[in-house]
Every structure is written in structure tokens, then in C-alpha cells.
């Protein structure tokens, strides 16, 4: 019997799903809205770079080409290797939103969807304000600074300062040695943890504090956070445990020193005809364009894919959840009998912590349940270790350099 599987999306998760379904004897059919593979990497800001070290973002049987020397390749290199979401725009009171503004309002998703030439032309010679302080906002602000310099400085409006890192080697120590290992798991208090784990997390709290201060001291030595009033109130431990850590663009704060990027902290703002009214400032900020780098309401996009209220319910998950592990992709499997469950699942939905390993593990679990819980004794479990992710050669047969 031909067992067909529909795979929606040809990003990293979709390619791995296709590969895994082929290995398990299924016949996958991939549905992709764009004209090629790559997912989010087909529409990124030009200066965007990979946030994970390339060794943890590759197929084991298809390594990065020798021409890629960087540890954190840029978006073009990533797309060449692997060859979005509902925008999260703040709500405003009536008469104080984008509808009263004479300039142009974009989300970073719209800006990234432009080709590089069109994006550069759209900001050239414009007074641009960027809202947000995570990766997309900082990347776009850096591009505006490069395009316009001090003549038309880019204003970046930040509500919550972040511990954006210059690199992943604080004082020469790999960040993974501090946080991305088995020992680091003992530092966290977890929902539903037992007495022993709770005791470990409590006793190791001085270590948790020391690790956090160690990284924070490195960031403060590299970036003039105090000068700009951008020292976060939360710890780096909180930042990385919530998967909000990102790498700041090169020379970002240097552009601030030059005056081509102006940082403003504000808990709220509103629109007026000629620009933005920022909290605690007496006069409006005159702008020609406002770009929201405020992330995505990814759950809403996923919910909108399905017409069935039942599917929408399972994708959304309960509102009381503390940690939505695996985005409930296996929730039905664990709560209903196999012959009664809906034969659908969701993989690759990790918004701020993308990982080949997590996606592959999810697909391995899906394949396991697809066989009725029977473990394939001939399967090499070493493929589930970091950097040991496999994909069939057939996916790259047409172009061995991709």
C-alpha cells in the first residue's frame, strides 16, 4: 500500500520531514508557497547571519562546502546550502495608529521579502525609525545606517533592552560549555520537577549566577550599554533560557558612536501625521518610514492554516501551559489511542531556537509512532547526536555544491 504523507513547507523542517518519510517507506508530497526550497532563508535581511554555529546546522552526509570559512554564514550562504509568520504589530488606540501617519509603515517581514536592491532603494535618503531590539530590528537599523550615515540617522526604539552578544565565545569560552550541555540542565527549575532536581537547581544557583555574570561582563566590555542606558534589568541566564539570545550586527554600536543610529528607550509610543510621539519626549519624532522589527505571531499563522476548530485547538494548546514543549506536536499521540488520533503533526516550529537536532528528534519520534511504537533495531541511533543529522543524497543529486 502506498502510504502518502503531505509535507507543508520546504524549509529545514520540511526537507528533514521529506527525508525521514522516504527512509521509513512513505511517499511524501511537499507543498511550498515559494518557488524554491529554503523556507525563511528565502526572505531575510541582507545582513542576517546564522545564529547557530554552522557545525550544528548541517546535514551529516552533506557538510558545508570548503568555500564557507565563516563559523556563522550569512543568509546567502545558508540559502545556497539548503537549496514565514503573521507580523506582530502592536495595537494602538483609535486615532493614534498607522492610519493617521502620512509616511510608510512596514513590518520586517515585508522589508525582508524585497530583493536587496529594492530594500536599499526604499530606505535611501529616508528618516527611518525601527521598532524593536531583537535580531531583525538591529539588522535593519544597521542597513539603514550603512545606507544613510549621519545625514539621515536611523532611530531604533526599544522597549526592553536585551543581552545581544557580540559572538558566542565570552572571554574565549564557548557559550555551549556554559549553557548548552547536560550539566546546564541541572541549573534550571522546571515545571513538575521532582525533589531531587529541585534540590540540584537550588544548590547550583551560585553557579547559575556566576555563569550569567561572566557572560554579562563580556557583553558590557564589548558594547557601551551603560552609556546608552541599555543594560537589561534581567539576567543573561533569563535571556538564554527563554531562547531570546541573538548576535548583534557587526559595528552596530560603532554606528551609534558615529551618530548614524540613535537608540531610544520607550515603553510606549503612538503615531501622528509627521512621525511618532514617543513617551516622555516633548516633541514628535519626524520620520518618513517606520519598520516594525517586533517578531511574528507564529501561532496565529499556524492556526489560520486549518479550518477545523479541533485542529486549531490542538495547534494552539492550553493557555495555562508554562512550557509548551514541542508545541504539542505529540499531544494527541499521548492522550488518545492510535486508531482514534488525528494523523497530523507539527515540526520545525521553534521560533528563536532553531535546531536541526530538535527537528530530527521530532521526526524520529513521529516515525516511531507511525510504526505503532516499534523500534527499528537496524536504525543507527548515533544519527540523533549533535552534528549527526542525515539527509538522502537524492535531495542534492542535481547540484552537489548545494
N, C-alpha and C positions, 0 to 999 in steps of 0.2 A: 504493500500500500504506500502510495506517495504521500508522505507527511509534509504538508506545506506550512511554512511559517512566514508571516508578514513582518518585516522589519521596517519601522518608520524612522527614517533619518539615516544619512550616510556619513555621520561624524565618527569619532573614535568609537563610541559605544556601538553604533550601527555596524561598523566594519568588524569589530570583535564579535558581535552577535552573529553576523553572517558567517564568519569563520567557524564559530563554535557550532552553529546549527549544521553546517556542512560536515563537520567532524562527527557529529552524532547521528548522521544519516537523514537529516531533514532537508527539505528543498526550500531554501529561503528566497523570498522576493523582497527586494529593498525598494521602498518608496522614499524619494527625496525631492523636496521642493526646488532645490537649486539645480544647476546644470551639471554639477560635478560633486565629487566627494570632498570631505573636509569639515563639514559642519560649521561651527563657529569660526574656524580659521579662514573661511572664505570671506568674512566681513569683519575685519579688525582694523583698528587704527594702525597706520603705517609703522609707528614706533613701538608697537606692542611686542613684547618678548615672552617666551615661555617662562612660566613661574616655577615649574619643577625642573630639576636638573635633567638634562637630556637622557642620562643613563636610566632614569626612572620613567621615561616617556618614549619607549621604543619597543618594537617587536623583537623577540629574542632571535628569530631567524631572519630578521631584516634590520640590521643595525643602521645607525646614521651613516651617511656617506663620509669618507675621509675629508671631503671639502668643507664640512661643517666643523670648524675648530672650536666655536664658542660652546661654553657649558650651558648657556641659556639662549638657544637660537631665536632669531626674530620670526615674526609671523610669516614672512615669505618663505623662509627656510622650513618652517613647520608644515606649511601648506604643500610645499614641494615634496616633503617627506610622506605625508599621509595621503597625496593624490593617487530661535536664536535665543525669544522670550518676549513677553509683554513688558513694555517700558515702565519703569517705576517712577512716575512723575508725581511730586507732592500735590495734594489738593489745596485749593485756595478758596477763600471766601468770595462770594459774588462781587464782581467789580474789582477784584484785586489779583486776578489770574492773568494768564497769557492773552485772554481775549481783549484786554484793554491796551495791549502793548503793540506799538507800531513796528517793532523790529521782528526778527525771525527767531522762532523757538524750535530747537531740535532736541532729540534725545541722542545719547552717544551711539545707540543702535543705528539711527538714521545717518549720523555722520560717518560711522564705520562702514556703512553699506555703500558709500560713494567710492568711486575709484580715487586713487591718490591725487591725480591731477585736479579732479573736481573738488575734492575736500580742501586741497591747498588754495584753490581759487575762491572757495566760499568764505574763507576766513581772512584772506589777504586784504590788508588795509581796513579791517573792521575792529571795532571796540567789542571784544568778546568777553562775556562772563561765563565761567564754567561753574556749575553747582555740583559739589561732591568732593570727596578726598580719598577715593579708592583708585584702583588701577586705571580705569578708563578715563576718569576725570583728570588725573595727573598727566596721563599720556597726551590727552587733547590739549591741556594747558601748555605742555612742553612744545607741542606742534605750533600752537598759536604764537608762543614766544619766539620760536625759530623763524616763523613767517613774518612777524611784525616788529620784533625787537621792542625798544623802549618808546618808539613813536606811538604805537598803539598797544600798550601793555595789556596782557590778559589778566582779568581779575578772577581769582578762584575763591569761591565762597564755601566755607567749610563749617559744618555744624559740630562734628565730632572729630577731633584730631586722632590720627592713627599712628601706630608704630610701624610705618613703612620702612622696610630695611634697604640698605644700600646693596647688600648681597647676602648670601646665605652662609657666610663664614665669619661670624663675630669674633674679633680678636684672633682670627686664624683657625677657629674651632668650627667644624661643620655643624650647622644647626641641627642636623639629623642626629648627631650624637647626644644632643641635649633633650630633644623632644620627640623625634620620630623613631622610637625603638620600644622594645618590650618593657624596659625599666621605666620609661617615661609614663607608661600606662598606669603605673602604681602611684603616680603623683596626683592623679585626678580622683575626685569624689564622683561617683557615678550613681544614676538613679537605680534604686533597688539593690545597691551593693550590700554584701554581707558584712558581718562584724570584722572579719579579718582584713578585707580590702579597705574598709573604713579606717581601721587602725593603721594600716600602712600609709594611707593618704594623709592621715593626721600627723604621724611621726615624721613623715618626709616633707612636711610643709616648710621647714627651713631650707631644704634642698630646692624646693619649688621656688621659693623666694629668691634664693641665690642665683639660680639659673636665669630667672626673669631680670634681675638687676644686672647681671652680667651682660645680657643682650642689650638691655636698655642703655647701659653705659657706652656700649659700642655705637649704637644709633646716635646718641647725643654727641659723641665725639666726631661723628661724620656730618651730622646735619645741625644747623643752628636753630634748633627747635625753641629754645628759651627766648631767643631774640624775636621770633615771630609769634610767641605765645602759643605754640603748637605742641606743648608737652601734654600727652594724653593723661587723663585722670585715672584710667585703668592700667593694669599691668600688662607687660608683654605676654605673660602667661595667659591672661584672658583673651588677648588678641589671637594668639596662635591656636588656642583650644577652641575658638569659635570659627576657625578657618578663614579669618579676615586678613591674614598677613599677605602683603604684596611687595614687590620690589619697586622702589621709586625710580623714575626715569633718570638717566644719566644727566648730570648738570642741572637738575631741577631747582635746587636751592641756589646754585650759581646764577641761574636766570633771575631768581628773586633778588639776589645781591645787585644785579645789573639794573633791575627795575622793569624787566620785561614780563615778570609775573608778580602780581600783587595778591598777597594772601589776606583774606578777611574771615574772621570767625563770627558767625551769627547763628542764633538758634532759629530765627525766622526771617522771612523777607516776603515782599509782595511786588507785584508789577505795577508800573504806571505807564503812561503813554511813551515816555522817552527812555525808560530803563527800569531799574529796580530800586525799591525802597527797602533799605537794609536796617534791621533793628538797631537802635541806639545811634544811628547816624542822622545828622540834621538835614542833609541834602540828598536827593536821589543820585544813584549811580547811573550815569548816561552810558547806554550800550546800544550796539547795532544788532547784536545776536546773543542769545542765551542758549547754552548747551547743558542739558541735564546729564551728568555722569553719575546717576543715582541708582544704578543697578536695574534689575528686572524683577517683575512679579512672575517668576517662572512657573509657580504652581497654577496661576490663573491661566497661563497659556496651555498647560497640560490638561487642566480641567476642561478648557474650551474645545479640546480635540474631540471629546466624547459627547454624544448626545444623551446617552443613558445616564439617568440620575445615579444609578447604582455604581457605575464606573467612576463618575465624578466624585462620589462619596469615598470610594476606596483610594483614589488618587490623592484626594485632599488629606485624608486621615483625620483622626480626632483632634479637636482643638486643645485638649488638655495635655497633649503629649509633651514631655520635657525634651527628649532627644528622638527625633524621627529617624531612627536608624534605617538605612537602606530605602528611605522614602516609602516604606510599606510595600515594596515590590513583592515580598513574600507573605504579606499579611493573610491573604486568602488561603494560601497553602497551609499555613499553620493553624487556621481556625475552621476550615471546612474539609470534608472528605474530598479526596482527589476527583472522584467522578461527579462531584457537585460544584467544583470551583470554576470560576471563570478562567478560561485559558488565555490569559494575557498577563504580562508583567512589564515592569518599567526598569530600565537600566540606564546608566550614564548620567543620572540626574544629581550630580554633586556640583553645586554652583560655584563654590570657592575653593574646593579641594580636589581638582581633577586628578584621577589616578587610573592608569591602565590596570593596576593590580586589583583595585576595588571592582572595576567593571568586569574583569575576567573572573574574579571570585563569584560575583553575582551570576554570571552566565554559567559557571561551573555548577553552582547550586541549582540553577534552573534546569540544566541538563540532567542533574541527579534526580530531581523530582520528576522530570519528563520520562525517566526510565522507571518510575514507580519507587524511587528510593534505592534502587540497586546501584552499587558502586562498581565502576568498571575497574577491575583489578589490573588491567593492562595499561591504564592511564598513568602517565608519568606525573606524579603529584609535585615534582620539583618545578613544574611549569607555573605553579602558584606562588613561587618565591619572587621577590623583587628583581626586576630586570629579566625574568624568565618568561616572558609573555610571547606566545606563538601566534602566528597568522600564516595561512597557507600561501605558498609561493604563487599560486594561481592569481591571487589578488594583485600581484606585482609583475606578472609574467610579461605584460605588454611593454613595460618600461622598467628595467632592472635598476634604474637610478632613482626611482621614486619610492 
